[in-house]
Amino acid sequence: AAIPEFAEANLVDSWVGKFPGSVSFFSPGSFDRRPPMQGDPNVPTIKFAGDWVRMGDLEHGAKGLCQERAFVSGLQAGNLLLDETIGKSSSSSSYYKQHPVLPVREDEAQFTAAIAVNKQVMQLIPRFWVR
């Protein structure tokens, strides 16, 4: 367990909510219209996190919409906020520790080869399903 005491916890109640149509959906080509994680430079204390943000130089892993991307962008937005607030503090007694973000490993050779083959095949087949 991340926190050893959690191993001793007992579940007392649970609930699953289902909300049809509540998941964000971005169409192909909408990446440039997504908000940047860094937010507006004129308001440095506001950052954006979620699978829908542009992460700029901090781009990590899949660029699609997924829980992992949302989680990592949250960590990185928090780290940015720490850097731009506490990190710029003139007080030498201020101490903070960024949350580490593990690097994504490179794709395996067979996966990279499959991507290359797919690109070649898709150049020959008409894309009836994408206009």
Secondary structure by P-SEA (a helix, b strand, c coil): ccccccccccccbbbbbbbcccbbbbccccccccccccccccccccccccccccccccccccccccaaaaaaaaaaaaaaaaaacccccccccbbbbcbbbbbbccccaaaaaaaaaaaaaaaaccccccc
